């Protein structure tokens, strides 16, 4: 192996393309020198022409070349447009000519287009599930890459489907509580904090609907901050926020058994555990 072969590498990017929980695999041409007629995922080598004509992203560099090259290669080889590109793994092998190739495996979601193969390189294609991929003569490690993408996608979906419970939120709020000199200062901070955040909510509503300056994102954010103070007041008194929400729901059901009515709103009621009767207004 000469000095050039020791220090020079081809760099290729490949893409595991996902569509409706299936993955695109392609069969290599029998004329390919490496892995002829094996099933693979589409991709190609990075060449200087892939970026040299583009404007630099900094004074000296082109950025995101893996992603840009993958988009180009996928479109050229299959006619597909892809999105949401991410990293999977990398590997190396020695080509028949003695040069090494570094392969960066990426994943992406199908955005649009139907598969039209560049048949001098790829002769067949299939959209397969993870289980169906086992039935194809894949280049080694391709199945493991698909499996990794599949597992990651399932974890992401599980995370998206999982909503934070009230208890989890209340416990999480403790993580960002500072140390206080005493308990009185702590509860005063929480109580005054609610007032401040509620004022911010009111201010954002005014700006949005009176000043015509849309800051609805501020309304949402400050509602969250208000909830943080509420959760920490509950933590201070060792109350379960979930219990308080249920108590409030039950109180309102009792107060308005048929839903809100002006009649029920005018009826006398007891608040805050008051024992004395309150006369109707």
N, C-alpha and C positions, 0 to 999 in steps of 0.2 A: 504493500500500500504506500503510494507516494505521499508527499507532504500536502498536496492539494486535496487528496482523498481524505486525509486525516482531519482536515480543518473545514472542509466544505460539505454542506448538507443541503439536500433538497428539503423544502418545507411544504407540506400539503395540509389542506384543511378539508375535513369531511363533515357532512351534516346529517344528523338523525332527524328527519322531518316527520312531524306528528300531525295527523289529521283524524279527527273523530276517534281518538284512542287507538289508531293504527299507525304503523310506521312504514315509510317507503324504503324498499330494498330493490336493488337493481343487479342484473347479471352482467358480468364483464364480458367483453368480446373475446373470442378464442384467439385473437391476434395480440392480446395484451401480453407483454413479456412477464409481468408479475401477476400471479393469481389468475390466469386465463379461465374463463367460464365459471369463476366463483361468484357467489352473490355478495354484494357489498352495499354500502350507502354512498350516495353521490358526493362528489367533491373534486378537488384538483390541486395542482401545485401552484404556489405563489410565484409569480414572475414579476420582474421589474416593471414590465409594461402595465401591470395591474394598478400601479399607483404613480408612476413617474410623471404622467401627464396631468395628474390631479393637483389641485392647489394644496400646499402644505398646511397642516393644521396648527403648527407652531412655526417658529422661524426656521427650524431645521428638520422637522419630523412630520411624517404622515401617521395619523392615528387610526386605530380600529381596522387594521389591514386584514386581520383574520375574518372579521365580520363582512367587510366589503368584498373580499375575495369570495367568500362563501356565497353571498348573494349572487355574484356574477356567475360562478361556476354552476350553482343550482339552476339558474335560469338558462344558461347555455346548454346544460346537459339534459334538463328535464322540462324546461318551459315554465317552471313554477316560480311564483313570487313568495318569499318567506318573510317572517317577522319574529320578534321575541327571541333573538339569538342568545344562546348561553353556552357555557363551557361544560364539557363532559370529562375528557381525559386526554392524555397524550401518550405516544409510544414511538419507538424507533425500529427500523429494520434496515438491512443492507440489501440494496437493489442488485439485480443480476449483473449490472455493470461495475459493482464494487463500491458505489457511492452510497452513503447512508441517507435515509429519508426520515425526517421528523414529522410525525403526523399529529395534528391537533384535531381532536374530535369535538365538534360542537353540536348543539341541538337547536331546532327552530320549529316554530309552528307554521303550518301551511296557511298562507293568506289568500291566494287566488291562483287560478290556472289549472289546467288539466295536463297530465304527464304526456309529453311528446319527447321521446328519447333521441339523443344524438347517437345514432345506431353504429357509428364507427367505433364507439367506445362502450356503449351499453346496449344490450340486445333485448332484454326483457325487464319488466318491472312488476312489482306486486305491493299492495298495501296489506300489511300483516299485523295481527295482534302479537303480543309477546309469545304466546303459546304457539301460534302458527309459524313464527320465525324459526322454531326448532326443526321444522320440516325442510329447511333449505340448507344447501351446502354453502354456508357463510364463511367468509374469510375469518380466521381465528380472531377472537376478542370482539367481533362485531356484536354478537349476541349479548355479551356482558355489557357492552356500551348501551345497547337498547334497553336492557334490563335496568341499568342504572337510571336512565332517563325516565323509564316507566315508574320506577319506585319514587323518584323525586317528584314526578308529576302527581302521584297519588298522595304523597305527604303534603304537597302544596294544597291539593284539593281538600284534604282533611283539615288542614289549618284554616283554610278559607271558610269551611263549613262550620268550624267550631267558633262559637260565640263566647266571649268572656263572661263568666257567671258573675253575679253580684258579689258573691263571696270572694272570688278570685280578684275582682277589682278592688274590693275593700282591703284585702291583704296586700295587694300591689301598691296601694297608696302609702302604706307604712314605709316602703323602701326609700321614699324621697322626703321623709320628715326629718327636719334638723333637730339638733339638741337644744332644749330650752333650759333657762335658768330655774324655772319652777313650773308646777302644773297650772298655776293661775295664768301665767304668761302664755302658756300653750293654748289653753281653751279660749283666751281672749283673742289670740291670733286667728284661730279657726273661726270664731264668731264674726270678727271684723272682716275676715277674708271673704266670707260669704257675701257680706254687704258690698265689698269692693267689686267682686266678680259680677254680682247681680247688676251693679251699676254699669259695668262694662257691657253686659248684655243689653241693657236698656239703651245705652248710648249707641250701640251698633244698630239696633232696631230703628232708632231715630234717624241716624245717618242714611240708612237704607231706604226708608219709606218717606221721610220728610225732606231730607237733603238730596235724595235721588243719587246717593253715592253708595253703590252696592258693596256692602261689607258683610254679606250673609255668612261668609267664612268666619268672620269674627264672632258672630252670634253663636255659631256652632262651637268654636274653640272655647269661648268663655263659659258656655254651658258646661263643657267638660271640666274647666277649672273650678266652677261652682260645685260640681259633683265631688271633686277632690277634697274640698273643704268639708262637705257634708260627710263624706266617708271617714274623714279623720275626726270629726266630732263624735261619730259613732264609735270609732276606735278609742277615743278618750274615755267614754262612758262604758266601754265594753259591751256595746249594743251590736246586734246583728242587723246590718242594713237591710237584708232580705226580710227580716221580721218586721222592720219598720214599714217597708213597702207594702207588705201583706196587711199589716194593721191599718194602714191608710186606705188600702183598697176596700177592706171590710167596713171601715167607717163610712166611706162614700156610698157603698152599696146600701148600708142601713139608712143613710141620710137621704139618698135618692134611689129608692127601690125600683122605680120605673125609668131611671135615667133623670137627667136634670129637668126640673120644672121650677117655674117662678114660685109656685105655691110652696113647694118643699124648701126653697131657698129662704122664704120668709119665716118659716117655722122656727120657734125657739129651739136651741140645742145646747148641749154641754160640750165645752172644749177643754182640753188640757187636764182631763180628769176632775173637772169641777163637780162638786157634789150638789150645789144648790140648784134649784130649778130656775130656768130662765124663761121669763114670760115671752109669749109670741110678740113679734114686732108689729 
